[in-house]
Amino acid sequence: MWQLNLPDLEIDWKKLTDVLTYDPQQPMIFSSGLFLWLFLGFSLIYLLLQRKTTARLLFVSLFSYYFYYKSSGFYFFLLGIVTVSDFLLARWMYRTETSWKRKLIVCCSLCINLGLLCYFKYTNFFYEMLAPLWHGTYHPLDIFLPVGISFFTFQSLSYTIDVYRKDLKPLSNLLDYVFYVSFFPQLVAGPIVRARDFIPQIRQPLYVSPEMFGQGVFFIVSGLFKKAVISDYISVNFVERIFDNPGLYSGLENLFGVYGYALQIYCDFSGYSDMAIGLGRMLGFHFPENFNYPYISASITEFWRRWHMSLGSWFRDYLYIPLGGSRKGKARQLLNILIVWLATGLWHGAAWTFVLWGLWFAVLLLLEKLALLPVLEKHRVLGHVYTLFFVTLGFVLFDADSAAQAVSRISAMLGAGGLPLSSTQAVYYLKSYGPLLVLGILCATPLPKMIVAKLRKSKGAATALDVLEPLCVLIPLLLGTAFLVDGSFNPFLYFRF
């Protein structure tokens, strides 16, 4: 009689603990190896629950809370506070007919959401600003900034405000609202998804067509390539070296550093948005487009219609238009633009550099409204040069820790206080990073998309394209994975907002 000896199954409890607990040094992001492995298991269970809508929504919501816990630790409870309070307030508001009571309820929602946002994000900023008034010494408080709090509070606010305006009927099921606010692909860095766009999709029968799945894969791969290959590599090997010591480099090298950063932040943020859109598409949900090739713009006005479109439309619909928009005369419109852009600057960060960054773009937009826009629209080549120059100068403020540091970088870029305007080292940088910079520039333009569309019109070219398309997905995927495995943790830039 024979006996089957099975090998002892040993559980690596340390690895299991690492997977289940929050590590502040390695918070979970889409481009982490852990998330990619977990998503494979998640997808399998998600497909098994395809016809069990409630069970599927509950499973995704639990995974989303786990994802947020792995990103921000214990502070995941804030997500629960915002979700439950806004769900209950919206239902109360819907049952209330009295105008002043409805205003009071929506004000409660504003106070809860903006109160949490202000405490965690702006307490130290205002404390430092007000400390001199009572001759106090400023000692920053140890306040953790939960990842993505600016995104999910704005997303939840869009729901209560739309219910207040009677543009939306409130949900009757708490699970549906939990799913909407916490849905992990767009939870921590957008795009900001409106309730009226997303909620109708929640209870629809789950259907992912081959076309949707293919689009999802393409978005994820392109986003991973932008983030792990272009953005991270340019940042670590090029931009950070120049920005950390601008006086050690020539004016031309500092100029390359500024434009490199503009490319880095675009590939970083649009890469995250692509991955979020792709994950949503693979799970059967449609997210709004967040970037539309902003660097081809011929004016600052056009640029901000193409960059971070979900945030821009949020401020337009929930701040600019309620303030009066352009309906109350030119002077009031200019004031409204100034208010919106100061708010936009503060939304991005609790520092004077962000306030100045918002003011910078407010002034440029005001100048365009008053005089420049007709000239820029008539001479688009001039408009492209003007837009790229002033946008990238604004990004110097965006990245700087202080106004003095921003001035130092701009001065070095102009050749003041550093090496001469040209240097042989600049040639080295162009040779070393030129190909990658060209790839990044191509990612920021619609040129590849236009070429593919043109090839599809030709029968012979379309046949060749069928062979090349898998390679166009496989090669960026392999490169992105290789850089991901080889590199250290490098969070998305917009995680700090």
C-alpha positions, 0 to 999 in steps of 0.5 A, a space after each residue: 500500500 503506497 502513501 502520498 506525501 504532500 509537502 508541508 504548506 508553510 505560510 509566510 506570515 511576514 509577507 502576509 502581514 506586509 500585504 495586509 498592513 499599511 507601510 508609510 514608506 511604500 503606500 500602494 499605487 497603481 504602478 506598484 508590483 503589489 497592486 498589479 498582482 492583487 488586481 489579477 486576483 481581484 479581476 478573477 473574483 470580479 468576473 465570478 460576481 458578474 451577475 450578482 450585482 449587490 455582492 459585486 458592489 460590496 466586494 469592490 467597495 471593500 477592496 477600495 477601502 483596503 486600497 485606500 488603507 494601504 495608501 493612507 493607513 488609519 485615515 481611511 475612516 475619513 472616507 467613511 465619514 464623508 460618505 455616510 454624512 453626505 449620503 444622509 444629508 442628501 436624503 434629508 435635503 431631498 425630503 425637505 421643501 423649505 428653501 432655508 432648510 435646504 440651504 442649511 443642510 447643503 451648508 452642513 455638507 460644505 462644512 463637513 467636507 471643507 472642514 476636514 480638508 482645511 484641517 488636514 491640509 491647511 491648519 499649519 499654513 494658516 497657523 504659520 501665517 497667523 502666529 506673528 499676530 500674537 507674537 507666537 513662535 511657529 511650530 508645525 503640528 504633526 498632521 498627516 495629509 491623507 492621500 487624495 482627500 482633495 479629490 474625494 471631498 470634491 467628488 462627494 460635494 458634487 453629489 450633495 450640491 447637485 441634489 440641492 439644485 434638484 439636478 439629481 435624485 439622491 440614492 436610496 442605497 448606502 452601498 451604491 453611494 459607498 461604491 461611488 465615492 470609494 471606487 478605487 481607480 479614481 479614488 486618490 488622484 482623480 479624475 474627479 467623477 461627477 455623481 450624475 455621470 457615474 451613478 447611472 452606471 452602478 446598477 447597469 448589467 456588467 458588460 465589458 466588450 472586447 473593444 472596452 477591454 482592449 481600450 482598457 489595456 491600452 490605457 493602462 499600458 500607456 499610463 504605466 509607460 508614461 509614469 514608470 519609463 518617462 516621468 520617473 526616469 526624467 525626474 531622477 536622472 535629469 530634472 532633480 539633479 538640475 533643480 536641486 543645484 541650479 547654480 551648478 548648471 548652465 542657463 541652457 541646462 536649467 532651461 532643459 530642466 524646466 521643460 523636462 519638469 513640464 514633461 515629467 508632470 504631464 506624463 506623471 499625472 496623465 499617466 495616472 489618469 490613463 491608468 484610472 480610465 483603463 482600469 475603469 474601462 476594464 471593469 465596465 465603467 466610463 470615466 471622463 477624459 482628463 487630458 486632451 494634449 494641453 501642450 498643443 494649446 495656443 493660449 493659456 485659456 485653451 491650455 486650461 481647457 485641456 489640462 486636468 479637465 475634471 478639476 477645471 469643470 468642477 471649479 467652473 460649475 460649482 464656484 465660477 458660475 455660482 459667483 456670477 460667471 460672465 453674467 454680471 459684467 466684465 469687472 465682475 467676471 475678472 474678479 470671479 476669475 481671480 477668486 477661482 484661480 486663487 482657490 485653484 492654487 490653494 486646492 493644489 497645496 497649502 503654501 504661498 508658492 501655490 497661491 502665487 502659482 494660481 495668481 500667475 495664471 489668473 493674471 495671464 487669463 485676465 490679460 487674455 480676456 482683456 486683450 491678448 486672446 484675439 491676437 493669439 487666435 490669429 497668430 497660432 504659432 506665436 500662441 504656441 510659443 507664448 503658451 509653452 513658455 509661460 506655462 513652464 515658468 508657472 511650473 517652476 513655481 509649482 515645484 518650488 518649496 519657496 518663492 526664493 527657490 523659484 526665483 533662483 531657478 529662473 535666474 539660473 535659467 537666464 544665466 544669472 548666478 550660474 554657469 554661462 548660458 551654453 555648456 558642453 554638458 548640455 550636449 551630453 544631456 541631449 545625447 543621453 536623454 534626447 531619445 526619451 525626451 522625444 518619446 515624452 514629447 510624442 506622448 504629449 501630442 496627438 501625432 501618434 494617434 493621427 498617424 494610426 488613424 491615417 494608416 487605418 484608411 489604407 488597406 495595406 497599411 491597416 494589415 501591417 498595423 494589425 501586426 504592429 499593434 500588439 508590439 506597440 502594447 507589448 514593448 511599452 508594457 515590458 519596458 514599464 514593468 522592467 523600470 518598475 521592478 528595477 526602480 524604487 518607490 516614486 509616488 505620483 506627483 498629484 498624491 500630495 494634493 
